[in-house]
Amino acid sequence: MSLQDGGAPDPHDDGRPPAGSPAGAGPETPAGSPAGAADGSGTPAAHAASEAGREPAPARRGRPRSEAVEQAIFDAAAGLLDEGVPLADLSVERIARTAGVGKATIYRRWAGKEELFVDLVRSVEPPDPVLPGTSVRDDLVALLESLRQRGLAKRSSAVLHHVFSQMQGYPKLWDAYHHTVIEPRRRIGLDAVRRGMERGEIRADLDVEFVNDLLTGPLLLRTVIRPGATLEPGLAERVVDAVMEGLRPRA
């Protein structure tokens, strides 16, 4: 069990050894759950197997993350941001102390604070879109609507506001976010455009990246360059329909 700063037991610690340490501890058990057998087997099922004269099944490597622990860590980081603490000053130690967990509890889940913040941002953003696949128009509308929803979330979420306002001044965090969030989303758009070209719904003589930029540009303009611009319902449909006028194959 990890210890909090000051030596007190960590109430949220799941007891899993840090990466590279020997395995052997059982899965995370919420507070108040029945304890394991007195012989140290760790779970009631293992105790029952022992009493029946059978060897308990080998411990499964890895263990499920505790959502309650992760939420406590996210809440601590978000609370510190709300208090005006700059990203550069938000150390893992400070987040752990605020969350009431040990640093090892955080490092078991994230390699460092950059990865933690990327997951924090993703936890408060709308999920990536699931494209219907019925037509290129339907796919592009779903994609642009997801960008519109993210723009609205960025305006309404204090976490997103604080993180994005500082992220580009913190290259390591920006690179982590770009690699794990922005690039996968951009590939969704590029794949949708390629499918449209293969189906004959978009001119095949155009560059895929160029077409994707034409479509996503208006939403990015209103969410990044002009953050006060309107993001009204129906905007995604209007952008796609206007751009598609120039994208359809020529007779």
Helices and strands as residue ranges (DSSP letters): H 44-51, H 67-82, G 87-89, H 92-99, H 103-107, H 113-124, H 136-156, H 158-167, H 171-177, I 178-182, H 183-198, H 208-220, I 221-225, H 235-247
